Amino acid sequence: MSVEAVLKVVMNADFGTQALDKGQQNQLRDAQRLWIKFRDADCALLGSLTGGSIDRINSASCFLDMTKQRADDLARLAEPSL
């Protein structure tokens, strides 16, 4: 599942007894937009370190790894509280 799909699930999730209010949804959306900028910049750096052909692989691997981790983090937000 893409980060965008997981974000949509989180935005509409029932957090135990309460869903995110409009302010929290805006905070989450803003945090996600900043995270995307961070991911893109971080992976661009990683993809430019050697100057060789491996840079494209390093960048793509970074992008996939960070996106999966973020999707997992967002999915945990949607889990009901214990």
ABEGO torsion letter per residue (X at the ends): XBAAAAAAAAAABBBGABBBBAAAAAAAAAAAAAAAAAAAAAAAAAAAAAGBAAAAAAAAAAAAAAAAAAAAAAAAAABBBX
